[in-house]
Amino acid sequence: MRCPFCGNTDTQVKDSRPAEDHVAIRRRRFCPSCGGRFTTYERVQLRDLVVVKKNGKREDFDRDKLERSIRMAMQKRPVDPERVDQMISGIVRRLESMGESDVASDGIGEIVMDTLARIDTVAYVRFASVYKNFQAADDFEDFVQQLRPPTAPDEAK
């Protein structure tokens, strides 16, 4: 593993342990050249995924990009970071097990929204505001209105 600080390729593993609910291995590494310490994660990758954007553009699936968008939606929410890691790993496993190497960006967004809706409603609305490209306060209002259970009309008094 190349040292991110000095570029030395002769780094040493100092500690390894399971991470993300045993779907990854967290390794603490040390560079004898510069003395730098850093962490790497090793995961099983079932297949190389390609994201097909709405405009037809194709790009390699980037787990880090998915993680950044979810963590942004979950920012300052009372959800355990370990739970977020499990959620991200679950989404990636679900995408990899779909059987297709090409995945529509809409499909990824829907899976993330379904998952967030079960974990944290505020994070769900935050993610939806970007995913569905809300332009005005009315967009938020309409979306939140759909989340609320319908109220029974007042019965005759």
C-alpha positions as CSV (number, residue, x, y, z in Angstrom):
1,M,0.0,0.0,0.0
2,R,1.4,3.4,-1.0
3,C,1.9,5.9,1.8
4,P,-0.4,8.9,1.2
5,F,2.1,11.3,2.7
6,C,5.4,10.4,1.0
7,G,4.5,7.9,-1.7
8,N,6.6,5.0,-0.2
9,T,5.3,1.6,-1.3
10,D,6.8,-0.3,1.7
11,T,4.2,0.3,4.4
12,Q,3.5,-1.9,7.4
13,V,0.2,-3.1,8.8
14,K,0.1,-2.4,12.6
15,D,-3.4,-3.5,13.4
16,S,-6.3,-5.2,11.6
17,R,-9.9,-5.7,12.7
18,P,-13.3,-6.2,11.3
19,A,-15.3,-3.1,10.5
20,E,-18.8,-2.2,9.1
21,D,-20.5,-5.2,10.6
22,H,-17.8,-7.7,9.4
23,V,-18.1,-6.7,5.7
24,A,-14.8,-4.9,5.7
25,I,-11.4,-5.0,7.3
26,R,-9.9,-1.9,8.9
27,R,-6.1,-1.8,8.8
28,R,-3.9,0.7,10.6
29,R,-0.7,1.2,8.7
30,F,2.6,2.8,9.4
31,C,5.2,4.2,6.9
32,P,8.8,3.5,8.1
33,S,10.1,6.1,5.6
34,C,8.2,9.2,6.9
35,G,6.7,7.8,10.1
36,G,3.1,8.6,8.9
37,R,0.2,6.6,10.1
38,F,-3.0,6.0,8.1
39,T,-6.1,3.8,7.9
40,T,-7.2,1.7,5.0
41,Y,-10.4,-0.4,4.5
42,E,-10.5,-3.7,2.6
43,R,-13.9,-4.8,1.2
44,V,-15.1,-7.5,-1.1
45,Q,-16.2,-6.2,-4.4
46,L,-18.6,-8.5,-6.2
47,R,-18.6,-6.7,-9.6
48,D,-17.6,-3.4,-11.1
49,L,-20.6,-1.2,-11.2
50,V,-21.2,1.5,-13.8
51,V,-23.7,4.3,-13.0
52,V,-25.8,5.4,-15.9
53,K,-26.8,9.1,-15.4
54,K,-30.1,10.6,-16.5
55,N,-28.4,12.3,-19.5
56,G,-26.9,8.9,-20.6
57,K,-23.4,9.6,-19.4
58,R,-21.7,6.6,-17.8
59,E,-19.2,6.7,-14.9
60,D,-17.7,4.1,-12.5
61,F,-19.6,3.7,-9.3
62,D,-17.9,5.5,-6.4
63,R,-18.7,4.2,-3.0
64,D,-17.1,7.3,-1.4
65,K,-19.4,9.6,-3.4
66,L,-22.4,7.7,-2.1
67,E,-21.1,7.8,1.4
68,R,-20.5,11.6,1.2
69,S,-24.0,12.3,0.1
70,I,-25.5,10.1,2.8
71,R,-23.3,11.5,5.5
72,M,-24.3,15.0,4.4
73,A,-28.0,14.2,4.7
74,M,-27.3,12.6,8.2
75,Q,-25.2,15.5,9.4
76,K,-26.1,16.4,13.0
77,R,-28.7,13.7,13.3
78,P,-28.9,11.4,16.3
79,V,-27.9,8.3,14.3
80,D,-24.9,6.2,15.4
81,P,-22.1,6.4,12.8
82,E,-21.8,2.6,12.9
83,R,-25.4,2.4,11.8
84,V,-24.6,4.7,8.9
85,D,-21.7,2.5,7.8
86,Q,-24.0,-0.5,7.9
87,M,-26.5,1.3,5.9
88,I,-24.0,2.2,3.2
89,S,-22.6,-1.3,3.0
90,G,-26.1,-2.7,2.7
91,I,-26.9,-0.3,-0.2
92,V,-23.7,-1.3,-2.0
93,R,-24.4,-5.0,-1.4
94,R,-27.9,-4.5,-2.7
95,L,-26.6,-2.8,-5.9
96,E,-23.9,-5.5,-6.5
97,S,-26.4,-8.3,-6.0
98,M,-28.9,-6.9,-8.5
99,G,-27.1,-8.9,-11.2
100,E,-26.5,-6.0,-13.5
101,S,-23.2,-4.1,-13.9
102,D,-25.0,-1.0,-15.2
103,V,-27.1,0.7,-12.6
104,A,-29.3,3.8,-13.2
105,S,-28.6,6.7,-11.0
106,D,-32.4,6.9,-10.4
107,G,-32.3,3.4,-9.0
108,I,-29.5,4.3,-6.6
109,G,-31.3,7.4,-5.5
110,E,-34.5,5.4,-4.8
111,I,-32.7,2.8,-2.8
112,V,-31.0,5.5,-0.7
113,M,-34.3,7.2,-0.1
114,D,-36.1,4.0,0.9
115,T,-33.3,3.3,3.3
116,L,-33.1,6.8,4.8
117,A,-36.9,6.9,5.2
118,R,-36.7,3.9,7.6
119,I,-33.8,5.4,9.6
120,D,-34.3,9.2,9.9
121,T,-37.1,11.3,8.4
122,V,-35.1,14.5,8.5
123,A,-32.2,13.0,6.6
124,Y,-34.7,11.5,4.2
125,V,-36.1,15.0,3.4
126,R,-32.6,16.5,3.1
127,F,-31.5,13.8,0.6
128,A,-34.8,14.1,-1.3
129,S,-34.3,17.9,-1.6
130,V,-31.1,17.3,-3.6
131,Y,-32.1,14.1,-5.4
132,K,-35.5,15.6,-6.5
133,N,-33.9,19.0,-7.1
134,F,-36.3,21.1,-5.0
135,Q,-36.4,24.7,-6.3
136,A,-38.7,26.4,-3.9
137,A,-40.2,26.1,-0.4
138,D,-43.4,24.8,-2.0
139,D,-41.4,21.8,-3.2
140,F,-40.5,21.0,0.5
141,E,-44.0,21.6,1.6
142,D,-45.5,19.3,-0.9
143,F,-43.0,16.5,-0.2
144,V,-43.4,16.7,3.6
145,Q,-47.2,16.8,3.1
146,Q,-46.9,13.4,1.4
147,L,-45.1,12.0,4.4
148,R,-47.8,12.9,6.8
149,P,-50.6,10.4,7.3
150,P,-53.9,11.5,6.0
151,T,-56.1,13.0,8.6
152,A,-59.7,11.8,8.9
153,P,-62.2,14.5,8.2
154,D,-63.9,15.9,11.2
155,E,-67.1,14.0,11.9
156,A,-70.4,15.8,12.4
157,K,-70.5,17.3,15.8
